[in-house]
C-alpha cells in the first residue's frame, strides 16, 4: 500500500527519521512532535493515518530496526489486514436506549415505529426498557441519582419515553457511528414537521430553537454484558421541559419518513434531503444566535448546491430567494434580505462580528423551510443532485442561451438515436 505520493515521500521520510530519533519510552509532548505527527498523517493519501496509528507503526519499526517509508507502509498494511480479520470475527448486536424529553399522548400506540435510512426507531416506555435490560441490569434505571452517578448529568426526573434502535457492529462506537446519521435525520424530520414555517423571538438568556431537546445521555446494551453509558456533547447543560407529541404529529412524521425507509443512493436528491435534515437538526440544537445562523446558512449552501459555484454567498442568496416566490410573500419577498444576511454570514466568518438578531434567523429558517419543502415535492422529477444543479443553472440563463441549449440537446439526441 502506497501511503505517500512520489512528490511527498522525501518529506515523509524526514518526518519518520525525526520521530524515530526522538522516541524513548514514547514521545514527549511538544510542538515539534505534535506538528510532525500531524504533518505525516496529513500528507498521506489514507484518511485513517491518525497519530495513535502512526505511533503503533513507528513503535514496531523501532523494535525491528526499520527506518524507510516503504517499510512503514508494509507494516501499516499488515496491521490493517490483521485488524480487519480480527474485527470480522466479533460482530455483535448493539441496542441503544435513548431517553427523549417527550410525552406521548394517549392516542399513540405503544411501541410506535419509524423507519428511516434503513434503521428502525421504536418508542418505548421506561418499563419496556427495564424489561429489555433484564432483571440483572435494570437497576441502572432505578432512580435519577443512579443516572447522574453514571453520566455526570443532573437528571431531575426519570425519563418516561425512550427511543430504541439497534445495529450489528464490532464495537459500541462503530455501532453508534452507523446509527447516528439516521438519528440526526429523524430529529431533523421531527423538527421540520413540528416547526415548519415556525419562528421565535427570544427574551433574556439565549437557548436552542428545537422543540425536542437533544438527549444528554443514552445506554448501549449488548446481550450478556453490563449496560454501557454514553454522553452527548450539546449546548444544553440540563434536561428541558418535556414536549408533548400527539398522534396527528406522529402521523405527519411517519408520512414524510416513508420516502427514507431505506438508505438513498449517493448523490440522489433523497440523499441530499437526508443530509439537509441532519443539518437542520444541528442548527435547531445550537444555543447561540450567531452559531445557529451559521448552521442555517450551511443548510442553505447544501440546498443550493453551493460547491458548484465556489460557495459564492451572493449565488446562495439568489438561489435560495427564488423559492420564496412560491409562498406568497410581498414584492421581492426576501431577496434583498437574504443578500444582506449573506454579508452578515461573511462578517461572522471573516471578521468575528456576531451581530445576529432573532429575525435574521427566523427569515433564514423560513427560506430554508420553503426550499426543503420544494426538494420534497420535486425529488421524483429531479432525482439526482446533478438534476438539481442543472435546474438551477438553466433557470438562471437568459432566454437566448436557454433556447440554444434546448436546440443542442435536441440535435444530439436526434443523431444519437440514428447512430443506434
Secondary structure, DSSP 8 states (H G I E B T S, - for coil): ---S-HHHHHHHHHHHHHHHHT-SSS---SHHHHHHHHHHHHTSS-TT--HHHHHHHHHHHHHTT--SHHHHHHHHHHHHHHHHHHHHT--EEEEEEEEESEEE-TTS-TT-EEEETTEEEEEEEHHHHHHHHHHHHGGGGS-HHHHHHHH----SS--SEEEEEEEEESSHHHHHHHHHHHHHHHHHHHHHHHHTT------SS-----SS---SEEEEEETTS--EEEE---S--S----EEE-HHHHHHHHHHHGGGSS---TTBHHHHHHHHHHHHHHHHH--SHHHHHHHHHHHHHHHTTGGGGTT-HHHHHHHHHHHGGGTT-STTTTHHHHHHHHHHHHIIIII------HHHHHHHHHHHHHHHHHHHHHTTTS-BHHHHHHHHHHHTS-HHHHHHHHHHHHHHHHHHHHH-
